[in-house]
C-alpha cells in the first residue's frame, strides 16, 4: 500500500513533463512558421526597391507614396521581434496597396514589361505570404489554446508561456474584404 503514493507522484511528474514538452513543441512550431514568413518577407523586401525604381520614371508626382513605401520597407527590415515584424509588415502591405491604386493612373506604366514582371513577382510573393500567414496563425492558435486551456495553463503560466499575437492584417483587412469595383466606362 505504501508504494501507491510514490507511483502517483511519478505519474504526476511525468504528466507535468509531458504538458511542458507539448507547450515547447507548440512554441517551436509557431517560431518555425514565422521563419517561413521571414523567407517570403525577405523576397518581398528585395523586390520593393526594384518596383519603386520602375514606378519613379512614370509617376514623378507620386514621390510621397514612394517615400512612404521605402520607409515602410526600411522599418520592416529593421524589426527584430515577431510582434514588431507583424506591425511593420502590415504597414508595408498597406503602402504597397496604395501603390497598386496609384498605378492605375499610368497606362504606360501598366504596359511596361519590366513593371508587369515585377508586379507579377510581387503578386506571387503576396500569395505565398498569405499561405504562410495562415499556417503561422494556425500554429499560433494551437499554441495559444495549449497555453490557455486547463490544466496546461497552470504549467504555462509557471514557465512563462503566454498568449502570442496572430499575424492579423489589421486595417488592410477592410480593403481586402471589399468586393472589387467593376466599371465599363
C-alpha positions in Angstrom: 0.0 0.0 0.0 2.9 2.4 0.7 4.1 2.0 -2.9 1.0 3.7 -4.2 2.0 7.2 -3.2 5.4 7.1 -4.9 3.7 5.7 -8.1 1.1 8.5 -8.1 3.9 11.1 -7.6 5.9 9.6 -10.5 2.8 9.6 -12.7 2.1 13.3 -11.9 5.7 14.2 -12.6 5.6 12.5 -16.0 2.3 14.1 -16.7 3.7 17.6 -16.0 6.7 16.9 -18.1 4.5 15.8 -20.9 2.4 19.0 -20.8 5.6 21.2 -20.6 7.1 19.4 -23.6 3.9 19.8 -25.5 3.9 23.5 -24.9 7.6 23.7 -26.0 6.7 21.8 -29.3 3.8 24.2 -29.9 6.0 27.3 -29.3 8.7 25.9 -31.6 6.2 25.1 -34.4 5.0 28.7 -34.2 8.5 30.1 -34.4 9.2 27.8 -37.4 6.1 29.0 -39.0 7.3 32.6 -38.7 10.6 31.6 -40.2 8.7 30.6 -43.3 7.1 34.1 -43.3 10.6 35.6 -42.9 11.7 33.9 -46.1 8.8 35.4 -48.1 9.3 38.8 -46.4 12.9 38.8 -47.5 11.9 38.2 -51.1 9.4 41.0 -50.9 11.9 43.4 -49.3 14.3 42.6 -52.2 11.6 43.2 -54.8 10.2 46.5 -53.4 13.2 48.8 -54.4 13.0 47.4 -58.0 9.3 48.1 -58.1 9.8 51.6 -56.7 12.5 52.4 -59.2 10.3 51.2 -62.0 7.5 53.4 -61.0 9.7 56.5 -60.4 10.2 57.1 -64.1 6.5 57.3 -64.8 4.9 58.6 -61.6 7.0 61.6 -60.7 4.3 63.3 -58.7 3.8 60.1 -56.6 7.0 60.7 -54.7 5.3 60.9 -51.3 3.8 57.4 -51.8 7.1 56.0 -53.0 8.9 57.6 -50.0 6.2 56.0 -47.7 6.8 52.6 -49.2 10.6 52.9 -48.9 10.2 54.0 -45.2 7.8 51.1 -44.5 10.3 48.7 -46.1 13.2 50.1 -44.0 11.1 49.8 -40.8 10.1 46.2 -41.7 13.6 45.2 -42.3 14.7 46.7 -39.0 12.0 44.9 -37.0 13.5 42.3 -34.6 10.7 40.7 -32.7 7.7 38.8 -34.2 5.3 41.5 -32.9 7.4 44.3 -34.4 7.6 42.4 -37.7 3.8 41.9 -37.8 3.2 45.6 -37.2 5.7 46.9 -39.7 4.8 44.3 -42.4 1.1 45.3 -42.1 2.2 49.0 -42.7 4.3 47.9 -45.7 1.4 45.9 -47.1 -0.9 49.0 -46.8 1.7 51.1 -48.6 2.0 48.6 -51.4 -1.8 48.5 -51.7 -1.6 52.3 -52.1 0.9 51.8 -54.9 -1.4 49.4 -56.7 -4.2 52.0 -56.7 -1.8 54.8 -57.8 -0.5 52.7 -60.7 -4.0 52.6 -62.3 -3.5 56.3 -63.3 -0.5 55.4 -65.5 -1.4 53.3 -68.6 2.1 53.5 -70.0 3.5 52.1 -66.7 0.9 49.3 -66.7 2.0 48.3 -70.1 5.8 48.4 -69.3 7.2 44.8 -69.5 9.6 45.3 -66.6 6.9 46.7 -64.4 4.5 43.9 -65.3 7.1 41.3 -64.4 7.8 43.0 -61.1 4.1 43.3 -60.3 3.6 39.6 -61.2 6.5 38.6 -58.9 5.1 40.7 -56.1 1.7 39.2 -56.6 3.3 35.7 -56.4 5.1 36.6 -53.2 1.9 38.1 -51.7 0.1 34.8 -52.4 2.9 32.8 -50.8 2.8 35.2 -47.8 -0.9 34.7 -47.4 -0.4 30.9 -47.3 2.4 31.1 -44.7 0.5 33.6 -42.7 -2.4 31.2 -42.5 0.0 28.4 -41.3 1.5 30.8 -38.8 -1.9 31.8 -37.5 -2.9 28.2 -37.2 0.3 27.3 -35.3 -0.2 30.4 -33.1 -3.9 29.5 -32.4 -2.8 25.9 -31.5 -0.1 27.3 -29.2 -2.5 29.8 -27.5 -5.0 27.0 -27.0 -2.4 24.9 -25.3 -1.2 27.7 -23.2 -4.6 28.8 -22.1 -6.6 25.6 -21.5 -6.8 23.8 -18.2 -4.7 22.1 -16.8 -1.8 23.1 -19.2 -2.4 26.8 -18.4 -1.2 26.2 -14.8 2.1 24.9 -16.2 2.2 27.5 -19.0 1.9 30.4 -16.5 4.6 28.9 -14.3 7.1 28.6 -17.1 6.4 31.9 -18.9 4.3 30.6 -21.8 1.7 33.3 -22.7 -0.7 34.2 -25.4 1.0 35.2 -28.6 -0.1 37.6 -31.4 -1.6 36.4 -34.6 -0.4 37.9 -37.9 -3.5 39.9 -38.5 -4.0 42.2 -41.5 -5.4 44.9 -39.3 -6.7 47.8 -41.4 -5.7 46.1 -44.6 -8.5 43.5 -43.9 -11.2 46.1 -44.6 -9.9 46.9 -48.0 -9.3 43.2 -48.8 -12.9 42.3 -47.8 -14.4 44.9 -50.1 -15.8 43.5 -53.3 -13.9 44.6 -56.4 -15.4 47.6 -58.2 -16.2 46.8 -61.9 -16.6 49.7 -64.3 -17.3 49.5 -68.0 -16.7 53.2 -68.7 
